[in-house]
Amino acid sequence: MDLGNGLVLQVRNGANIGVRRFHVGRRRIGIDHMDHEHAPDKVRSERILAEGDILSYVPDHLRRVGLYIAAESLTPEHSYFEVEIIDTGELGTIGVGLVHKDYKLERQPGWVADSIGYHADDGKLFKPNGHGRDGHGRPFGPKCHSGDKIGCGIKFDQIEYEEGLRQQVPVFFTRNGKELGTIMTAMPASGLFPAIGMHSVGEEVRLHLDADWVNIEEDMMIDSSEDEWARLHDVRTNGQLLEYVGRGRSIADVGLAQARKPLSPTNHYFEIEIVDPGKNCYIAIGLAHRDYPKHRHPGWNKGSIAYHADDGKIFKGSGIGDPFGPRCYKGDVMGCGIMFPRDYQAESDAESDDEKAEIAELSHHHDDDHVNDMYELEEYLDSSSSEDEEWYQDGKEEGVKVQIFFTRNGKTVGRREVRIPQGGFFPTIGMLSSDEKVRVDLKPLTG
């Protein structure tokens, strides 16, 4: 059957067994979607073109869902698989889950009975009750984008067998190695088979049927590196990773990480790599005085300066930024450092008891005058967001002038001259939208 655009649907004994493309475009697309290790009647798919482990959506004239069902069901020996999103296409309507052996090939996983699916376009979980349908789903995890990996598996070691009842098994989903949740699901007699659904032009994924899952959070908590941070607010550490765990609903929900030690002539530079830009990439790297307010991005308040990834602006003690450099995205490395004068003498890291008491007292005072009018949020001026400004009075802002510089992927973006506040400038990172994650190297120049 000719599908147009050089695509021909191959049919054998009334069943669709594959699609051939006899036209070479930007790259050669594969010939058969069957794995030669399996008999042709074991893998079931429609409107899916496969080349090795690459699956692509091939719409028909009715624009029906395309579905690929793997040849083998999950077993205790092979209990997990992953799908890496190469291209979300027009809509990102990619579903990943488990279905029974004879599942209809024009349905996304999770739409009808004996199936379950996590959908990339809206982050919802679809799982019908009984023999019904689930056309709405329920909130479950974040939306997924190109480069994300969606995993699905069964925790066979947690199954409790009961006589006379249909077996319920714990099915879990992951995103980029992080478990999103576990749902009890009925196990059909034939087992549950990996399934991938697609429904918009341009969608393409890579299927890893032999993937192994390791709980990244549990593995990395062995070395959480929390001792490097003096302050963590709505930010969780996993080794060198910092992950935003706040609400992300308003500018009052900033998550902040501030290092324990200030930059010095012997350690004058640090970097972050954007591992996951999250929903909006509201990520900022900069420097701030000790005990900077936990609900403010670095750069928004006096005694701080920062380069913001989402708009490429630099903020220097004000909520209004200035054009500075390019925006930053997933994989970009942002750096910040100080060009200290040769005769600079750093203050001791350890303050006297009197200094500590003074800082603690000042951190509880209010000074609403310094809040930027641009936000117009009276509820933002609470006790937790006004911890900073009193320290800045009576000439405490006076200090040595230094050049603060920022980098992106190893190239200098620009510099600004500022005065170092009393106590020094501390590496500070801000985040504000869901799923943001960065990898931090506080000493990239020490090898």
C-alpha positions, -999 to 999 in steps of 0.1 A, spaced: 0 0 0 14 34 -10 13 59 19 28 87 -2 62 105 3 79 73 -8 65 52 20 50 18 13 31 -2 39 40 -39 37 13 -64 44 16 -102 49 -15 -124 54 -35 -93 61 -12 -80 88 10 -50 88 47 -61 90 66 -30 82 72 1 62 98 8 35 110 41 23 124 41 -12 133 77 -12 165 90 5 160 123 22 182 140 48 192 106 61 185 70 52 156 57 72 156 19 79 139 -8 59 122 -31 84 111 -25 119 115 -61 129 144 -73 150 158 -102 130 163 -122 163 125 -124 166 100 -140 144 80 -114 124 47 -122 141 60 -114 176 65 -77 174 33 -58 168 32 -22 154 13 1 132 22 36 119 57 32 135 88 31 114 118 14 131 155 13 122 173 -8 148 164 8 181 151 41 165 113 44 163 95 71 143 59 80 138 45 75 103 9 90 102 -17 76 79 -44 96 62 -66 94 94 -37 105 116 -43 76 140 -21 68 169 10 48 161 19 20 186 49 -3 189 46 -34 212 78 -53 220 82 -90 213 88 -100 249 69 -92 281 88 -80 312 102 -107 334 122 -108 366 153 -112 345 144 -83 322 121 -61 343 128 -26 330 132 -6 297 138 30 287 128 53 259 150 83 250 132 111 233 152 122 202 125 145 188 92 155 203 78 165 168 49 188 166 31 179 198 53 156 219 24 131 222 46 102 232 33 75 255 55 49 273 41 20 293 29 -16 294 1 -33 276 -13 -68 272 -3 -89 242 -33 -82 220 -37 -45 227 -52 -24 200 -26 -7 179 -45 26 175 -45 33 212 -19 50 234 -7 28 263 -30 35 293 -61 44 273 -79 10 275 -80 -20 299 -49 -40 308 -25 -12 302 -7 17 318 12 46 304 31 78 312 26 105 286 53 130 277 32 159 265 14 165 298 32 144 324 0 125 331 -5 88 341 -31 69 322 -46 37 338 -81 25 332 -101 11 361 -115 -24 354 -125 -28 318 -131 9 312 -112 36 294 -90 65 307 -92 94 283 -81 121 309 -53 107 330 -41 122 363 -11 143 372 19 122 378 52 137 367 68 165 347 64 170 310 92 154 290 113 169 262 140 160 237 169 144 254 148 131 283 147 94 291 114 78 303 117 44 320 92 18 330 95 -14 349 80 -39 373 92 -45 408 89 -83 407 107 -87 441 78 -68 457 50 -89 443 27 -106 469 11 -137 454 -25 -145 464 -45 -176 454 -76 -171 434 -71 -134 427 -58 -116 396 -22 -108 403 -14 -71 411 21 -60 403 40 -27 412 47 -8 380 71 21 383 81 50 360 113 70 359 125 102 342 162 106 336 169 79 362 147 94 389 118 73 400 85 92 397 62 67 414 48 32 417 13 20 408 -3 -13 414 -15 -28 381 -33 -60 372 -11 -85 354 -28 -102 323 -22 -139 319 0 -132 289 21 -107 308 28 -70 303 47 -59 272 67 -27 267 47 -3 245 55 31 229 28 53 214 32 83 191 7 107 176 23 137 159 46 143 129 83 142 136 82 122 168 112 99 172 126 79 201 154 54 208 142 22 225 165 5 251 148 -28 259 179 -41 278 183 -10 300 192 -14 337 178 9 363 199 22 393 182 45 417 203 76 411 192 94 443 201 65 466 234 59 448 244 95 450 234 102 486 264 82 496 284 114 489 259 142 492 286 169 497 262 189 519 291 200 541 302 223 512 271 243 516 263 268 544 228 273 532 203 251 513 168 264 509 143 245 486 174 228 471 184 192 475 220 179 470 229 146 453 267 146 452 276 175 429 240 179 418 217 206 431 180 200 424 153 226 429 125 212 451 104 243 458 69 251 446 80 273 417 47 293 416 59 328 422 91 348 427 88 342 465 96 305 458 133 310 449 155 281 460 190 291 471 223 273 477 252 293 492 286 278 497 302 276 531 334 294 521 339 326 502 360 329 470 396 338 477 428 344 457 436 307 460 401 296 450 387 324 429 363 307 405 335 282 403 311 267 377 277 251 372 265 229 344 228 230 335 218 193 337 181 200 335 167 235 327 133 225 341 102 244 331 117 278 326 155 277 333 152 303 360 188 295 371 212 321 383 249 319 392 267 346 412 281 359 444 265 372 475 273 383 510 270 358 539 235 349 549 219 363 517 181 361 519 169 327 511 139 337 490 159 360 466 178 352 434 214 363 436 217 397 421 183 409 432 195 424 465 224 446 475 256 428 482 251 404 453 257 400 416 246 373 393 243 361 356 208 347 349 204 318 324 168 324 313 174 359 298 212 364 297 210 394 319 232 405 348 217 416 380 238 438 404 219 446 436 187 453 418 156 435 405 161 451 371 188 434 351 209 447 322 216 429 289 249 410 294 253 377 276 236 349 258 208 328 273 220 294 286 204 261 280 208 224 289 244 213 288 258 249 291 285 255 317 283 289 335 312 302 355 318 330 380 350 343 394 368 373 410 399 390 397 416 398 430 443 425 433 477 412 440 479 428 475 444 415 485 443 400 520 413 377 526 395 379 559 397 348 581 370 323 575 364 321 612 347 351 627 349 361 663 319 353 686 310 390 685 309 390 647 288 359 646 264 374 671 262 406 651 254 388 618 228 366 635 211 398 650 212 417 617 198 387 598 165 390 617 158 427 610 135 441 585 142 467 558 114 468 533 127 499 516 151 478 496 125 456 480 122 463 443 89 480 433 88 461 401 74 430 418 45 446 436 41 417 460 33 428 495 31 392 507 67 388 495 79 412 523 77 387 551 103 379 578 120 352 557 126 375 528 140 405 547 170 389 563 196 409 545 196 446 543 205 458 578 240 445 574 244 469 545 239 501 565 265 523 582 292 519 555 294 481 557 292 480 519 327 496 518 353 471 507 380 464 482 370 470 446 374 438 424 364 427 389 337 400 389 337 380 357 313 354 342 319 327 316 298 305 294 313 273 281 348 284 289 345 318 272 344 351 291 310 368 288 319 400 306 330 418 338 317 442 364 334 461 391 320 458 426 331 461 462 336 430 482 312 430 512 324 424 547 331 388 552 336 381 515 317 370 484 302 335 486 293 313 456 255 315 454 231 296 431 194 304 426 167 283 410 130 289 406 111 265 383 103 228 386 128 201 378 158 225 375 190 207 382 227 218 380 260 201 386 284 223 407 321 224 407 333 247 434 370 242 426 372 236 388 408 250 386 423 227 412 422 195 391 
